[in-house]
Amino acid sequence: VKEGPYYASPVAANGHIYFTNLADGVVTVLKAGAKTPEVVATNPKLGERVSATPAIADDAIYIRTAAHLYAFAEGK
């Protein structure tokens, strides 16, 4: 998991655990249940503080930063 401050609660969904960095909005995704931490994905810096816990619904993750609401989903 990326070093730095974390404030939001981790979220578990679809066999993964999502951790959001407070300072820059980087979300680190770990494989749930792995014996050692296994990073599955990270996003580029959002460039804003994120103190809200992400929401996951309908195969999308919603991240509220200090000034924006982002929705990320896999293209189909």
MMTF fields as JSON, N, C-alpha, C and O atoms, coordinates in Angstrom:
{
  "mmtfVersion": "1.0.0",
  "mmtfProducer": "UNKNOWN",
  "numBonds": 303,
  "numAtoms": 304,
  "numGroups": 76,
  "numChains": 1,
  "numModels": 1,
  "chainsPerModel": [1],
  "groupsPerChain": [76],
  "chainIdList": ["A"],
  "bondAtomList": [4, 2, 8, 6, 12, 10, 16, 14, 20, 18, 24, 22, 28, 26, 32, 30, 36, 34, 40, 38, 44, 42, 48, 46, 52, 50, 56, 54, 60, 58, 64, 62, 68, 66, 72, 70, 76, 74, 80, 78, 84, 82, 88, 86, 92, 90, 96, 94, 100, 98, 104, 102, 108, 106, 112, 110, 116, 114, 120, 118, 124, 122, 128, 126, 132, 130, 136, 134, 140, 138, 144, 142, 148, 146, 152, 150, 156, 154, 160, 158, 164, 162, 168, 166, 172, 170, 176, 174, 180, 178, 184, 182, 188, 186, 192, 190, 196, 194, 200, 198, 204, 202, 208, 206, 212, 210, 216, 214, 220, 218, 224, 222, 228, 226, 232, 230, 236, 234, 240, 238, 244, 242, 248, 246, 252, 250, 256, 254, 260, 258, 264, 262, 268, 266, 272, 270, 276, 274, 280, 278, 284, 282, 288, 286, 292, 290, 296, 294, 300, 298],
  "bondOrderList": [1, 1, 1, 1, 1, 1, 1, 1, 1, 1, 1, 1, 1, 1, 1, 1, 1, 1, 1, 1, 1, 1, 1, 1, 1, 1, 1, 1, 1, 1, 1, 1, 1, 1, 1, 1, 1, 1, 1, 1, 1, 1, 1, 1, 1, 1, 1, 1, 1, 1, 1, 1, 1, 1, 1, 1, 1, 1, 1, 1, 1, 1, 1, 1, 1, 1, 1, 1, 1, 1, 1, 1, 1, 1, 1],
  "groupList": [{"groupName": "VAL", "atomNameList": ["N", "CA", "C", "O"], "elementList": ["N", "C", "C", "O"], "formalChargeList": [0, 0, 0, 0], "bondAtomList": [1, 0, 2, 1, 3, 2], "bondOrderList": [1, 1, 2], "singleLetterCode": "V", "chemCompType": "L-PEPTIDE LINKING"}, {"groupName": "LYS", "atomNameList": ["N", "CA", "C", "O"], "elementList": ["N", "C", "C", "O"], "formalChargeList": [0, 0, 0, 0], "bondAtomList": [1, 0, 2, 1, 3, 2], "bondOrderList": [1, 1, 2], "singleLetterCode": "K", "chemCompType": "L-PEPTIDE LINKING"}, {"groupName": "GLU", "atomNameList": ["N", "CA", "C", "O"], "elementList": ["N", "C", "C", "O"], "formalChargeList": [0, 0, 0, 0], "bondAtomList": [1, 0, 2, 1, 3, 2], "bondOrderList": [1, 1, 2], "singleLetterCode": "E", "chemCompType": "L-PEPTIDE LINKING"}, {"groupName": "GLY", "atomNameList": ["N", "CA", "C", "O"], "elementList": ["N", "C", "C", "O"], "formalChargeList": [0, 0, 0, 0], "bondAtomList": [1, 0, 2, 1, 3, 2], "bondOrderList": [1, 1, 2], "singleLetterCode": "G", "chemCompType": "PEPTIDE LINKING"}, {"groupName": "PRO", "atomNameList": ["N", "CA", "C", "O"], "elementList": ["N", "C", "C", "O"], "formalChargeList": [0, 0, 0, 0], "bondAtomList": [1, 0, 2, 1, 3, 2], "bondOrderList": [1, 1, 2], "singleLetterCode": "P", "chemCompType": "L-PEPTIDE LINKING"}, {"groupName": "TYR", "atomNameList": ["N", "CA", "C", "O"], "elementList": ["N", "C", "C", "O"], "formalChargeList": [0, 0, 0, 0], "bondAtomList": [1, 0, 2, 1, 3, 2], "bondOrderList": [1, 1, 2], "singleLetterCode": "Y", "chemCompType": "L-PEPTIDE LINKING"}, {"groupName": "ALA", "atomNameList": ["N", "CA", "C", "O"], "elementList": ["N", "C", "C", "O"], "formalChargeList": [0, 0, 0, 0], "bondAtomList": [1, 0, 2, 1, 3, 2], "bondOrderList": [1, 1, 2], "singleLetterCode": "A", "chemCompType": "L-PEPTIDE LINKING"}, {"groupName": "SER", "atomNameList": ["N", "CA", "C", "O"], "elementList": ["N", "C", "C", "O"], "formalChargeList": [0, 0, 0, 0], "bondAtomList": [1, 0, 2, 1, 3, 2], "bondOrderList": [1, 1, 2], "singleLetterCode": "S", "chemCompType": "L-PEPTIDE LINKING"}, {"groupName": "ASN", "atomNameList": ["N", "CA", "C", "O"], "elementList": ["N", "C", "C", "O"], "formalChargeList": [0, 0, 0, 0], "bondAtomList": [1, 0, 2, 1, 3, 2], "bondOrderList": [1, 1, 2], "singleLetterCode": "N", "chemCompType": "L-PEPTIDE LINKING"}, {"groupName": "HIS", "atomNameList": ["N", "CA", "C", "O"], "elementList": ["N", "C", "C", "O"], "formalChargeList": [0, 0, 0, 0], "bondAtomList": [1, 0, 2, 1, 3, 2], "bondOrderList": [1, 1, 2], "singleLetterCode": "H", "chemCompType": "L-PEPTIDE LINKING"}, {"groupName": "ILE", "atomNameList": ["N", "CA", "C", "O"], "elementList": ["N", "C", "C", "O"], "formalChargeList": [0, 0, 0, 0], "bondAtomList": [1, 0, 2, 1, 3, 2], "bondOrderList": [1, 1, 2], "singleLetterCode": "I", "chemCompType": "L-PEPTIDE LINKING"}, {"groupName": "PHE", "atomNameList": ["N", "CA", "C", "O"], "elementList": ["N", "C", "C", "O"], "formalChargeList": [0, 0, 0, 0], "bondAtomList": [1, 0, 2, 1, 3, 2], "bondOrderList": [1, 1, 2], "singleLetterCode": "F", "chemCompType": "L-PEPTIDE LINKING"}, {"groupName": "THR", "atomNameList": ["N", "CA", "C", "O"], "elementList": ["N", "C", "C", "O"], "formalChargeList": [0, 0, 0, 0], "bondAtomList": [1, 0, 2, 1, 3, 2], "bondOrderList": [1, 1, 2], "singleLetterCode": "T", "chemCompType": "L-PEPTIDE LINKING"}, {"groupName": "LEU", "atomNameList": ["N", "CA", "C", "O"], "elementList": ["N", "C", "C", "O"], "formalChargeList": [0, 0, 0, 0], "bondAtomList": [1, 0, 2, 1, 3, 2], "bondOrderList": [1, 1, 2], "singleLetterCode": "L", "chemCompType": "L-PEPTIDE LINKING"}, {"groupName": "ASP", "atomNameList": ["N", "CA", "C", "O"], "elementList": ["N", "C", "C", "O"], "formalChargeList": [0, 0, 0, 0], "bondAtomList": [1, 0, 2, 1, 3, 2], "bondOrderList": [1, 1, 2], "singleLetterCode": "D", "chemCompType": "L-PEPTIDE LINKING"}, {"groupName": "ARG", "atomNameList": ["N", "CA", "C", "O"], "elementList": ["N", "C", "C", "O"], "formalChargeList": [0, 0, 0, 0], "bondAtomList": [1, 0, 2, 1, 3, 2], "bondOrderList": [1, 1, 2], "singleLetterCode": "R", "chemCompType": "L-PEPTIDE LINKING"}],
  "groupTypeList": [0, 1, 2, 3, 4, 5, 5, 6, 7, 4, 0, 6, 6, 8, 3, 9, 10, 5, 11, 12, 8, 13, 6, 14, 3, 0, 0, 12, 0, 13, 1, 6, 3, 6, 1, 12, 4, 2, 0, 0, 6, 12, 8, 4, 1, 13, 3, 2, 15, 0, 7, 6, 12, 4, 6, 10, 6, 14, 14, 6, 10, 5, 10, 15, 12, 6, 6, 9, 13, 5, 6, 11, 6, 2, 3, 1],
  "groupIdList": [1, 2, 3, 4, 5, 6, 7, 8, 9, 10, 11, 12, 13, 14, 15, 16, 17, 18, 19, 20, 21, 22, 23, 24, 25, 26, 27, 28, 29, 30, 31, 32, 33, 34, 35, 36, 37, 38, 39, 40, 41, 42, 43, 44, 45, 46, 47, 48, 49, 50, 51, 52, 53, 54, 55, 56, 57, 58, 59, 60, 61, 62, 63, 64, 65, 66, 67, 68, 69, 70, 71, 72, 73, 74, 75, 76],
  "secStructList": [7, 7, 1, 1, 7, 5, 7, 1, 7, 7, 3, 3, 3, 6, 6, 3, 3, 3, 3, 3, 5, 6, 6, 6, 7, 7, 3, 3, 3, 3, 3, 6, 6, 7, 1, 1, 7, 7, 3, 3, 3, 3, 7, 7, 7, 7, 1, 1, 7, 7, 7, 1, 7, 7, 3, 3, 3, 6, 6, 3, 3, 3, 3, 3, 7, 1, 1, 7, 3, 3, 3, 3, 3, 7, 7, 7],
  "xCoordList": [0.851, 0.0, 0.893, 1.911, 0.515, 1.282, 1.46, 0.518, 2.672, 2.926, 2.214, 1.955, 1.904, 1.27, 0.076, -0.214, -0.608, -1.741, -2.991, -3.295, -3.705, -4.981, -6.009, -5.737, -7.192, -8.248, -9.531, -10.193, -9.88, -11.097, -10.963, -9.858, -12.081, -12.081, -11.804, -12.222, -11.11, -10.954, -12.324, -13.233, -12.457, -13.71, -13.394, -12.417, -14.21, -14.029, -15.178, -16.346, -14.819, -15.82, -15.151, -13.983, -15.879, -15.425, -14.056, -13.264, -13.774, -12.518, -11.317, -10.177, -11.562, -10.481, -10.744, -11.876, -9.674, -9.792, -9.191, -8.09, -9.927, -9.552, -9.139, -9.892, -7.936, -7.401, -7.184, -6.562, -7.69, -7.582, -6.665, -6.875, -5.64, -4.677, -5.296, -5.856, -5.197, -5.782, -5.179, -5.91, -3.879, -3.187, -3.431, -3.566, -3.49, -3.533, -4.561, -4.617, -5.374, -6.439, -6.014, -6.79, -4.803, -4.383, -5.117, -5.101, -5.757, -6.44, -5.569, -5.222, -5.224, -4.462, -5.422, -6.14, -5.43, -6.324, -5.496, -4.548, -5.873, -5.196, -6.128, -7.348, -5.545, -6.309, -6.695, -5.827, -7.977, -8.453, -8.078, -8.147, -7.683, -7.399, -6.013, -5.692, -5.183, -3.825, -3.005, -3.227, -2.06, -1.229, -0.33, -0.063, 0.137, 0.917, 0.228, -0.439, 0.378, -0.284, 0.108, 1.29, -0.902, -0.69, -1.43, -2.658, -0.669, -1.268, -1.772, -1.02, -3.047, -3.68, -3.679, -3.492, -3.889, -3.958, -3.785, -4.019, -3.375, -3.378, -3.783, -3.581, -4.348, -4.72, -3.71, -2.978, -3.659, -2.812, -3.338, -4.505, -2.472, -2.879, -4.057, -4.066, -5.057, -6.172, -5.827, -6.499, -4.786, -4.332, -5.191, -5.09, -6.033, -6.886, -6.961, -6.739, -7.278, -7.457, -8.73, -9.744, -8.648, -9.81, -9.954, -9.143, -10.988, -11.222, -12.477, -12.725, -13.266, -14.495, -14.194, -13.346, -14.883, -14.761, -15.377, -16.499, -14.671, -15.243, -16.5, -16.667, -17.371, -18.566, -18.428, -17.92, -18.878, -18.822, -20.232, -20.881, -20.698, -22.045, -22.104, -21.482, -22.849, -23.058, -21.75, -21.642, -20.761, -19.457, -18.71, -17.93, -18.942, -18.224, -17.771, -18.397, -16.673, -16.216, -16.376, -15.994, -16.945, -17.19, -16.269, -16.224, -15.536, -14.578, -14.88, -14.882, -15.137, -15.396, -14.127, -13.627, -13.608, -12.434, -12.903, -14.097, -11.966, -12.318, -13.201, -13.981, -13.095, -13.84, -14.64, -15.402, -14.484, -15.128, -15.681, -15.315, -16.574, -17.044, -16.673, -17.111, -15.863, -15.416, -16.131, -16.408, -16.428, -16.96, -16.049, -15.829, -15.516, -14.619, -15.263, -15.712, -15.298, -15.848, -15.107, -14.55, -15.111, -14.468, -15.337, -16.554, -14.702, -15.438, -15.964, -15.304, -17.141, -17.733, -18.028, -18.529],
  "yCoordList": [-1.175, 0.0, 1.234, 1.269, 2.237, 3.479, 4.1, 4.158, 4.561, 5.235, 6.576, 7.168, 7.043, 8.341, 8.247, 7.184, 9.348, 9.359, 8.719, 8.913, 7.953, 7.357, 7.794, 7.777, 8.185, 8.642, 7.85, 7.437, 7.638, 6.906, 5.437, 4.896, 4.811, 3.39, 2.565, 2.948, 1.443, 0.54, -0.021, -0.106, -0.398, -0.961, -2.302, -2.414, -3.314, -4.628, -4.906, -4.691, -5.393, -5.776, -6.621, -6.408, -7.568, -8.368, -9.018, -9.119, -9.454, -10.143, -9.231, -9.689, -7.936, -6.967, -6.039, -5.908, -5.396, -4.381, -3.095, -3.098, -1.993, -0.701, 0.26, 0.482, 0.829, 1.795, 3.114, 3.138, 4.217, 5.52, 6.432, 6.647, 6.973, 7.869, 9.25, 9.809, 9.795, 11.097, 12.227, 13.088, 12.24, 13.397, 13.607, 14.747, 12.52, 12.707, 11.852, 11.884, 11.089, 10.324, 9.045, 8.483, 8.569, 7.303, 6.165, 6.071, 5.307, 4.138, 2.916, 2.652, 2.182, 0.951, -0.205, -0.245, -1.144, -2.299, -3.54, -3.875, -4.214, -5.45, -6.639, -6.512, -7.783, -9.016, -9.45, -9.616, -9.634, -10.06, -11.514, -12.338, -11.829, -13.192, -13.693, -14.845, -12.868, -13.284, -13.386, -12.622, -14.329, -14.496, -13.295, -12.936, -12.673, -11.439, -10.404, -10.778, -9.113, -8.101, -8.225, -8.249, -8.301, -8.418, -7.273, -7.272, -6.299, -5.142, -5.574, -6.12, -5.322, -5.665, -4.458, -4.604, -3.259, -2.049, -0.805, -0.828, 0.273, 1.612, 2.575, 2.296, 3.693, 4.704, 5.842, 5.996, 6.642, 7.84, 8.792, 8.727, 9.661, 10.642, 11.466, 11.906, 11.673, 12.547, 14.001, 14.91, 14.219, 15.58, 16.35, 17.574, 15.654, 16.294, 15.398, 14.189, 16.018, 15.25, 14.415, 14.844, 13.204, 12.316, 11.842, 11.054, 12.327, 11.898, 11.039, 10.447, 10.965, 10.165, 8.723, 8.469, 7.801, 6.392, 6.175, 6.621, 5.498, 5.239, 4.372, 3.598, 4.523, 3.687, 2.814, 3.26, 1.578, 0.662, 0.158, -0.396, 0.362, -0.067, -0.264, 0.479, -1.262, -1.518, -1.56, -0.963, -2.263, -2.447, -1.137, -1.038, -0.144, 1.135, 1.527, 1.158, 2.281, 2.832, 4.35, 4.973, 4.928, 6.363, 6.957, 6.492, 7.993, 8.627, 10.119, 10.813, 10.597, 12.031, 12.683, 12.343, 13.628, 14.381, 15.682, 15.874, 16.563, 17.853, 18.682, 19.505, 18.482, 19.327, 18.575, 19.198, 17.253, 16.513, 15.178, 14.684, 14.606, 13.241, 12.471, 12.815, 11.423, 10.609, 9.268, 8.73, 8.733, 7.375, 6.651, 7.114, 5.508, 4.705, 3.341, 2.697, 2.912, 1.603, 1.071, 1.832, -0.237, -0.854, -0.63, -0.808, -0.236, -0.043, -1.363, -2.397, -1.323, -2.563, -2.402, -3.33],
  "zCoordList": [0.0, 0.0, 0.0, 0.692, -0.771, -0.873, 0.507, 1.298, 0.789, 2.062, 2.082, 1.034, 3.26, 3.409, 4.338, 4.887, 4.507, 5.424, 4.813, 3.636, 5.641, 5.254, 6.279, 7.479, 5.817, 6.706, 6.467, 7.419, 5.204, 4.856, 5.247, 5.294, 5.522, 5.839, 4.587, 3.494, 4.729, 3.589, 3.194, 4.021, 1.935, 1.431, 0.776, 0.036, 1.04, 0.424, -0.539, -0.215, -1.74, -2.742, -3.807, -4.134, -4.344, -5.486, -5.264, -6.201, -4.043, -3.764, -3.62, -3.684, -3.425, -3.292, -2.114, -1.65, -1.636, -0.583, -1.134, -1.683, -0.982, -1.563, -0.449, 0.499, -0.569, 0.395, -0.331, -1.392, 0.228, -0.423, 0.369, 1.563, -0.296, 0.329, 0.506, -0.437, 1.703, 2.03, 1.209, 0.72, 1.05, 0.483, -1.005, -1.448, -1.793, -3.242, -3.971, -5.2, -3.246, -3.872, -4.564, -5.336, -4.311, -4.908, -4.204, -2.976, -4.985, -4.45, -4.745, -5.896, -3.697, -3.843, -3.622, -2.623, -4.555, -4.493, -4.173, -4.883, -3.089, -2.686, -2.895, -2.793, -3.186, -3.288, -1.886, -1.03, -1.64, -0.325, -0.08, -0.992, 1.138, 1.531, 1.186, 1.477, 0.578, 0.25, 1.537, 2.476, 1.583, 2.78, 3.015, 4.162, 1.946, 2.037, 1.146, 0.181, 1.45, 0.625, -0.844, -1.19, -1.69, -3.133, -3.821, -3.897, -4.323, -4.988, -6.362, -7.17, -6.613, -7.885, -8.816, -10.024, -8.253, -9.085, -8.226, -7.018, -8.865, -8.269, -9.38, -10.561, -8.995, -9.983, -9.959, -8.981, -11.022, -10.975, -9.891, -9.507, -9.415, -8.404, -8.915, -10.065, -8.046, -8.387, -8.105, -8.593, -7.321, -7.05, -6.07, -5.986, -5.329, -4.333, -3.101, -3.175, -1.971, -0.746, -0.831, -1.381, -0.268, -0.207, 1.231, 1.718, 1.905, 3.28, 3.396, 4.446, 2.334, 2.348, 1.95, 1.094, 2.569, 2.208, 0.836, 0.597, -0.081, -1.407, -1.303, -0.36, -2.29, -2.393, -3.63, -4.659, -3.531, -4.663, -4.918, -4.031, -6.16, -6.545, -8.052, -8.811, -8.473, -9.901, -10.681, -11.753, -10.147, -10.8, -11.048, -11.995, -10.209, -10.292, -8.893, -7.899, -8.826, -7.552, -7.638, -8.628, -6.588, -6.521, -5.463, -4.324, -5.864, -4.968, -4.91, -5.927, -3.679, -3.485, -2.975, -1.903, -3.756, -3.338, -2.696, -2.465, -2.413, -1.819, -2.742, -2.264, -4.073, -5.002, -6.072, -6.811, -6.171, -7.249, -6.763, -5.697, -7.575, -7.378, -8.633, -9.731, -8.471, -9.598, -9.558, -8.485, -10.738, -10.874, -11.848, -12.968, -11.417, -12.258, -12.465, -11.517, -13.738, -14.075, -15.29, -16.082, -15.42, -16.57, -17.796, -17.746, -18.905, -20.149, -20.675, -20.562, -21.245, -21.776, -23.243, -23.878]
}
